[in-house]
């Protein structure tokens, strides 16, 4: 589900994380600075950073495929970086 699909696109990153805390298990983003902007350990969510050239599906899809092979590495309150 995307942020837009969830009806949460009007929230800033901090507001968004507070809203979804406890509602979702995993937060996937392409925001390369999320770990510097937010205290990820404060949220009971596993975070995934997909390092792709852009957020265009053609760039994200190969990285997302690599993420799916690493799902067992997810930990709540931590960031998993997938390149």
C-alpha positions as CSV (number, residue, x, y, z in Angstrom):
1,X,0.0,0.0,0.0
2,X,1.4,3.4,-0.9
3,X,1.1,6.5,1.4
4,X,-1.5,7.8,-1.1
5,X,-3.5,4.6,-1.1
6,X,-3.6,4.8,2.7
7,X,-4.9,8.4,2.5
8,X,-1.9,9.8,4.3
9,X,-0.2,11.8,1.6
10,X,-0.8,15.1,3.3
11,X,1.5,14.3,6.2
12,X,5.1,15.2,6.6
13,X,7.6,12.4,7.4
14,X,7.5,12.8,11.1
15,X,3.7,13.1,11.2
16,X,3.4,10.1,8.8
17,X,5.5,7.9,11.0
18,X,3.5,8.8,14.1
19,X,0.3,8.0,12.3
20,X,1.4,4.6,11.1
21,X,3.3,3.5,14.2
22,X,1.5,0.3,15.4
23,X,-0.6,0.2,12.3
24,X,1.9,-1.3,9.8
25,X,4.9,-3.6,10.2
26,X,7.2,-2.3,7.5
27,X,7.8,1.2,6.0
28,X,9.6,1.2,2.6
29,X,11.1,4.4,1.3
30,X,13.5,5.7,-1.3
31,X,14.2,8.8,1.0
32,X,18.0,8.5,1.4
33,X,18.1,10.8,4.4
34,X,15.3,9.3,6.5
35,X,17.7,7.9,9.1
36,X,19.2,11.4,9.6
37,X,15.8,13.2,9.7
38,X,13.9,10.8,12.0
39,X,14.6,8.8,15.1
40,X,13.7,5.4,13.6
41,X,14.2,3.6,16.9
42,X,11.2,5.5,18.3
43,X,8.8,3.7,16.0
44,X,7.7,0.1,16.3
45,X,8.1,-0.5,12.6
46,X,10.8,-2.1,10.4
47,X,12.3,0.4,7.9
48,X,13.6,-0.3,4.5
49,X,15.6,2.1,2.3
50,X,15.6,1.1,-1.3
51,X,18.6,2.9,-2.8
52,X,17.6,3.4,-6.4
53,X,18.5,6.0,-9.0
54,X,15.0,7.5,-8.7
55,X,11.5,6.6,-7.4
56,X,10.5,5.7,-11.0
57,X,9.2,2.1,-11.0
58,X,11.8,1.1,-13.6
59,X,14.5,2.1,-11.2
60,X,12.8,0.8,-8.0
61,X,11.7,-2.6,-9.3
62,X,15.2,-4.3,-9.4
63,X,16.0,-3.0,-5.9
64,X,12.6,-4.2,-4.6
65,X,13.4,-7.6,-6.0
66,X,16.7,-7.7,-4.1
67,X,14.8,-6.6,-0.9
68,X,12.4,-9.5,-1.2
69,X,15.4,-11.9,-0.9
70,X,16.4,-10.1,2.4
71,X,13.0,-9.9,4.1
72,X,14.2,-12.2,6.9
73,X,16.7,-9.4,7.9
74,X,13.9,-7.0,8.9
75,X,14.0,-5.8,12.5
76,X,11.6,-3.4,14.1
77,X,13.0,0.0,15.0
78,X,15.9,-0.5,12.5
79,X,16.7,0.4,9.0
80,X,17.5,-2.2,6.3
81,X,19.3,-0.6,3.3
82,X,19.0,-2.4,0.0
83,X,21.0,-1.4,-3.0
